[in-house]
């Protein structure tokens, strides 16, 4: 499993739950690192669609008006 230290921001692999960070030796603040949450992925997709629509609308508006 991959863990992330919230103190020194080191990402490291461990077979079981580690007792401390290998770099800074802090015992608290070790978090299991997971992938990007679904809500963040959906927000990114929505943001990409909005930016694309605004760029396409701006280009088409200039072509039609000009």
N, C-alpha and C positions, 0 to 999 in steps of 0.2 A: 504494500500500500504506500501511497505517496502522502507525506505530511508536509505541513508548511508552518514555519516558526513565525509567530506574530511579532517577535522582538527584533530578530535580525533579518527576517524575510527569506530565510534559506528554505528551499524545497529539497527534501531528501526522501529516500525510500527506506522503509523498515518492514520487516516481516510481521511484527506484532506491534502493539502500541508502545512507542518509545518512552523512556523515562525522562529524557532530556534532549535538548538540541545538541547535535554534534559540534556545532561551531561556537555558540555562545553559552552552552550548558545551562540554559534556563529550563526549569521544569514545567512552568505554567505557560499557556499560550500556544501549545502545539495543536494544530487543527488538521483534520483529515482533508486533503485537497481533492475536490470533486470538479467535474466539468462545469461548463457555463450553464446556469439555470435556464429553463425554458422561457421564463418571463423576459430575461435579458435578450435571448435570441429573437423573440417576437418583437420586442421593442426595436431592435436593430433592423429587422425586416421592415417594420413600419416606417422607421426613419429613412431607410434607403428608398422606399416607395415614394415618400413625400419629397425627398430631394430630387429624385428622378422626374417626378411629375412637374415640379417647379421649373426644372431646367428645360424639359421638353416644352412646357407651356410658354416659357420665355422665348425660346427659339422660334416656335410656331407663331407667336404673337408678333415677333419682329418680321418674320417672312410674310405674313398676311398684311400687316400694316405697311410694309415697305414696298 
